[in-house]
Amino acid sequence: MTQKLLNTLKNSDVEIWLVGGALRNHILKKPIKDLDFSVKASIPKCANFAKSVSKKLKAPCFPLDEERGIWRISLKNAVTLDFSPLKEDIKTDLMSRDFTVNSFALPVKEISNISLTKKGCVSLKIKSKTSVLDYCEGFKDIEKKRIRTPNKNNFKEDPLRLLRAFRFAAELGFSIDKKTLKEIKSKADLISSCAKERIKEELLKIFATSISSKIIQEMKKSGLLFQIFPQLKEQETCAEIYYGKGGVLKHTINVLKRADLFFSSPLKYMPAYKNFGFKQENIPLLKLAALLHDIAKPSTAKEINGRLRFFGHEEKGAAISYKILKDLKFSNEEIRFICRIIGQHLRIGNIAHSEVISQKAMFKIFSDLGESASGLIILSWTDHASYISEKKIFKSLDKMKKKPFKIPLKGLPKTGFIKTLRFIQVVNLIAKNYSLRKKDFQAKSILDGNEIMKILSIPPGPKVGEIIRRIKFIQFQGKIKTKKEAESYIKTLKI
């Protein structure tokens, strides 16, 4: 297929260039998943050319932006081919691109080979590096690891580029050029004009990287973070007496920093993670939950008996986050995953004050949270670990994995390492139980709702749900295994 593609492109009667990210990744020796081509042709002719290529490759073709003449071909291995008509000439095209590191072009005749790797990526071989057109000094910026825009109008032409600058900085490990950053600061408000779906996708790509906390901090300094999440602005001055300068937002970013640390080597910090079955695609969602978990602290902050409290901030935070995520066009499943975690993020911390962490308390967490339970456990670790330095974490790893120590008669201290250590020990204990008993608490009730109503002669209602929850708990304990045992049990209940 790849050889057929190359022959088709080279034998075309129009001029075609490979442009953008594929060349950048080729230079950086990074995986290539997408190939973008600029075609010297009118919008209709470019569309017809893309359709003819798709026909030869026997692959689906559809418009990405029919008005601008951009068409996409999707290959079976998730590699995509995009075809766009040149507005004027290739130099003008490159100068109008988002960033210099994406402003390369190569005539297709200078490509000696295109092949697919075993990992489903594209491998390129070009005749000579000197054949690559670089009008914007992209090579120089790659060498300096710098994200720079070729012209000041780029952010006005497509304000999403304001966010994409940070995304590329995150993915490539580059820094944003000072002049470009100044432009971002002055035009940050333009991001509100972008389609919410596009903002969502860029955010998820940032959270998928290992330096998302660093990037979010830089977005904060530029003002762009508050344009996307205005609710975070109030956190900067909230509870500074408790968190220091930067207030709740300082804590929030520290939690996100611990999430980056955790996912860099999960088993190092939580051995039970191995059996969590935590989905890779949920990592960015968990980090977004970390960013939003204390979103309601400013609106719930009250001084009670000389102490600053935030009663109900978790439930209110879940409600605020729901609106934010709905506006950003997250799916119902994604919203449910994030909001369940936010709404319950104090659960593990609350039971950590108890001397005995009962099976019943753990079962209730697992049962109430469902598929979000593993996310809650991880967020709890990052939340509590945010109060101590990385150096202290590394030094205390073995202690953190031990059985929770006995609480002193005078109780746990209100702050400090001892309290944090106990909390993280409880998190790891719950993680271990979740890992070992996941199938048990996920098991269906031996008796379903209809059977319960028939046996007890009761109508549908909350009572049936409560009985099912109780049946599942004693199943979890191993006290009943058959329908007959379950029937005998529910007849003893007084609800």
N, C-alpha and C positions, 0 to 999 in steps of 0.2 A: 504493500500500500504506500509506504513512504517513498519508494523509488518511483512509483506511478505519479505521486504528488509532485516530486521534483521535476520529472520529465514534463508533466503538464504545465508547470510554472515556467520552465525554461523555454518550452516550445510555443508559448503564447505570443500573440502578435501585439501585446501591450507591454509596457515597461512595468516591472513589479519589483518592489523592495521588501525584504524582511526588515521589520522595524521594532523598536521598543525593548520590552522586558526580556525577550528571548536572547537578544544579543547581550544585554547586561548580564544575564545569568550565565551565558556562555563565557563571557570575560571573567566572571567571578567563579566559574566552575561550580555553579549551583544547578539544581534540577530545573528542567524546563518543561512546563505543562501546556503552555499556550504559544501559538505562533501567530503574530500579527503581520499582515501584509498590506502595504499601501500600493494601490493600483492607479496608474496614470490613465484614467478613463472617467467618463461621465458617470453620474449616479446610476442610470439605467444599465449602462454597459458593465459597470462594476458588479451590479447585482446579477446580471446574466452570466458574467464570468464565474462568480462564486457558485451559481447553480450548476454550471457546466462541470466545474471541478468536483462538486458533490456527487454528480451523476457518475463521473468516472471512478470516484472512490466508493460509490454505493453507500454514502453516508448522508444522514439528514442535514438539511440546510434551512435556516430560518433567519428572518431579519432581527437584528438587535436594535437597530434604529433605522427604520425604512426611509424616513425623511432625509437623513444624512447619508443613506446608502450603505450602511454597515451591516454585513451579513456574516453569520457564523455557521461553520460546519463542525459537528460533533462526531469525533471518532469513537470507536467502541471502548477504547481504553481511557476515556475521560480527557483525552487531549483535544483541545479546541483550535480551530483555524478561523481567524477573523480577517475579513477583507473590507478595506475602506478605500473610497476614491480620494485621490489627491485634490485638495482645494485649488492649489496653484502648482508649485514645483516642489521637489523633495526637500530643498533647503527651508522653504517657508513652512512646510509640514513639520519638520523637525524643530524649528524655532518656536512653533506653537504648542509643542508637547508640554506635559506637566513639569517634568524635572530633567535636568541634563543627563542623569544616569539612564534615562529612558529615551534619550534623543539620539539614538544611533540608527543607521540604515545600511543595508547591504543589498546590492543588486542580486537577485536570485541566481543569476548566471555565475556568481562568485561562490555559490554554495556547492561544495563537491559531494556532500552526502548528508542525508537526513535518515536517521534510524530511530527505532524505539528500543528503550532499555527494558530489562526484565521487571523493573519497578514501575513501568507504565509512563516513563518520562521520555522526552525527545533528546536525542544526541545530535549535535551539529558538527560538521566538518567544513571549514571554509578554506578557500585557496590561500588567502593571505590576510593577515590582520590589517594591513594597510588599505585593503579594499573597503573597510568599514568607514562609512561617512560619519564624521564627528564635527559638526559645525558649532557645537555648544560646549566644547571642552569637557565632554562626559568622561573621557579616559582620565583626565586630570582629577575630576571630582571623585571617581571611583578610587583612584590612588590615594586621595586624601580622606576617603570615607565620608563624603559630604553630600547632603541633599540640598540641591540648589535649583531654583526655577530659572529658566532661560529668559523670561521677560515678566515684567510687573503685571501685565494684563491677564496672566494665566488664571489667577484666583477669581477674577471677575467673570471670566469665560466659563469656568466651572468651579464653583465654590467648594465642591467636595475635595478639591485638591488641598484645601486647608488641612483636612483630616488625613488625606493620603500622604502628606509630607511626614506625619508622625508614624503612619503605618509602615512606610518604606524605611524610616529610621529604625523602627522596631524589628522589622524582618531582616534588614541587612546589617544591623548593628552600626549604622552610620549616625552622624550628628547633622543637625539642620544648620545650614549656613546662616550667619548673623543677619545678613540683609534679607534673606528669605523669611527668617523668623520675625523680623521687624514688619514685613509685609503681612504675615499671618496675624500678628497682633493688631494691626490697623484695620484688617478686614475680617476679623473673627466673626462678626455679627452676620456676615453673608451666609454662614453655614445653615442658617434657618431656612434659606430658600431651597435647600437640597431635598430631594425625595428621602423620606425617612428610611425606606428600605436600603438605600445606598449607604446611609450613615450607619445603620445597623451592621451591614457587612464589613465595613471598615473597622468598626469597633471590635467585632469578633476576631478579626485578623490580628488586631493589636493584642487582645487578651490571649490569643493562641501562642504568643511569643514568650520567651523566658524573661523579658525585661519590661513587661507591661506596667509595672509600678513606676519604673523610671520614666517611661513615656507619658503616663498619666500625670506625673509630677510636672513634666515639661509642658504638657497641655494646660495644666493649671496656671503655670507662669505666663503662658501666652494669652490666657483668657478664653481659649477655645473650649476648655472643659466646662466652664460655666455657661457657655452658649448652648451646649448640648444638654447639660444637667444643671440648670440654674438653681435647683434645690440644694446643691452642694455648697453654694456660696456662703450660706448662713453658718455652715459648719466651721468655717475658718476662725470665727470669733466666739464660738460656743464652747464652754467648759475649758477655757484656757487655764484656769486655776487648777484643773485636774490633769489636762494633757500637755500643758505648756503652750508656747506660741504656735499658732496654727490650729489649736483647738481640736475638735472632733475630726476635722479633715486630716490633720496630721496622723491621728490614730487610724483613720480609714485607709490612708495610703500605706501605713505600716502593715496593716492587715493584708493588703494586696501584695506588699513586698514579701510577706511570709508565705503567701500563696505561690508566688514565683519560686521561692526557696523550696517549698514543699514539693511542687511538681518537678523540680529539677532532679529529685531523687526520692520519690515517695516512700520506698521501702526502708530507706535510711531513717526516716522520721516516724514511720508507722508500718511495721512489718506486716500487720493484718491487711494492709491495702492490697496485697497480692491477690487476695480472694474476693475483693470488692466487686470486680467486674465493672469498674467505673469507666464509662465510655469516654473515649478521647474527645469527642465533640462536646462533652459536658464540661471540659476544663475551662474554656472561655466563659461559659455560663456561670460556673462557680466563682470565677474571678469577678464577673459582673455583680454577682450576689455580694461579694466582699466589698465592692465599691459602694453598693447601695444599702448594706445591712444596717447602718446607723443613720439613714437618711432623715429619720423623724426625731432624732435626738434634740435638735434645736427647738422644735415645736412642742416637745414634751418636757423640756428642762424646767425643774422646779427645785427650789431650796427647801428642804424639809429637815427641821431640827439641826440646822447648821450644815447640812450635807446636800450636795447637788444630786438630784435623782432624775431618772428618765422613765418613769413608770408608763408602761404601755407602748414604748417606742418601737418594740418589735412588731406588734400587730399593726400599729399605724404605719410603720415603715413598709410593711408588706402591701398595704393598701395604696400608699404613694407610689411604690415601685410598680404595682400593677398598672397604674395609669401611665407611668413613664414608658414601660415596656410595650404597652398596647399602642402608644403613640409612635414608638419606634418600629412597629410592625413585627414584633416577635410573635412566634406561633403560640397557640394556647398551651401546648405541651411545654415549651420553653418557659413561658410565664409561670406556669404551675410549678415547675421545678425550682425556679429562682425564688418565687414568693413563699413557697412552703418553707424553704430554708431560712429566709429573712424573718418570717413570722414566728419561727420556732427557735431562733438562734441562741436564745438564753437557756433552752431546756437542759442541755448537758451541764452548763455552768451552775444551774440551780440545784441539780441533784448532787453535784460535786461537794456541796456543803454537808451532805449526809455521810455518816460514818460507814453505813452499809449501802452499797449500790445494788439494789435488789433486781432480781430477774424480772419482776413485774414492772419496775420503772423502765428498764431497758426495753422490754417488750412493747410497752406503751409508746416509747419513742419510735421504735421500728415500725409499729403498726400504724401510728398516726402519720408518719412521714412517707411511708411506702418507698417508691423509687428514689425519693429525695433524701432518704436516711443517710446514705453514704456521703452525700454532699454536705449534710448538716455536720457529720462527724469531722469532715475535713475543714469546713469553715470554723468549727469550734477550735480545732487545733491552731489554725492560723490566727484566730482572734486572740486566744490566750498567749500564743507564742509572740505576738506583736509587742508584748509588754517587757520582753527581755531581749538583749542583744544577740546577734548571730553567734558571737564568740561564746556567750553563756549557753546558748542552745547546744552548740557542738560539744561543749565541755560537760553538759548535763544529759546527753542523749541516753546513756545507760540508765540513769535515775528515772528519766521520763517514761521508760518502758517497763519499770517495775510496778508491782502491785501498789495501789494507792496507800500511802502511809496513814497511820492512825491519827485522827484529828486530836490535837491537844485538848485538855479539859477546858481551857480558856477559849477554845475555838480557833479558827484560822485567822491570821492577820488580815486586815482589810485590803492591804496592798503588799507588793513585794514578791520576791522570788519564791518564797515558801508557798504562798497561795497559788502562784502560777504553776509551780511544780505539781502540786496536788491536783489542780484542774487538768493539766495535761496527762497526768497518770490516769485520771478517770476517763479522759477522752480515749486513751489507748486501750483501757480495759473494755470500754464500750465497743471500740473498733474490733477488738479481738472477738467479743461475743457476737457482733454483727457478722463477722467473717465466718465464724463457726456455725452459727444458727440461722443464717440468712434463709435457707430453704424452709426451715421450720416456721419462722414467723410469716413467710410469704405463702405458706400452705393455706388452702381454702378450708373453711369451716366444714367439719364432718356433716353437719346438718345445714341445709340452706334455709332461706327465709320461709318458703312455702311449707317445708317440713315442720319447722318450728311453730308456725301458725296453726297447723293441723293438729300437732301433738298437744299444744297448750290451749287450743281453741281461742286464739286471740286475733284481733284484726291487724292489718298492716300499720306500721308506725315506728317511732323511735325505739320503742321497747324491743322490737325484733332486732334492730341493729345492735343494741346493747347486749342482747343475749348472744348474738353471733360473735361479738368482741370477746365476751367471757369464754365462750367455747374455744375460740382460737387461742386464748391465753392458756387454758388448761391443757390443750393439745400441745402447745409450746413447752409446757412443763412435763409433758409425757404422762399425764394422769389419766387421759382417755385416748382410746385408739379406735373404737368401733362406734357405729351408730347407736347400738344398744346402750353403751356406756354414756354416750352423749345425751340420749333420751332420758336416762335415769338422772343425769346431772341437772338438766334444765328444769326437771320437775321439782327440784329442791330449791330453785332460785326464788327469791322474793324481790321482785322489781316493781 
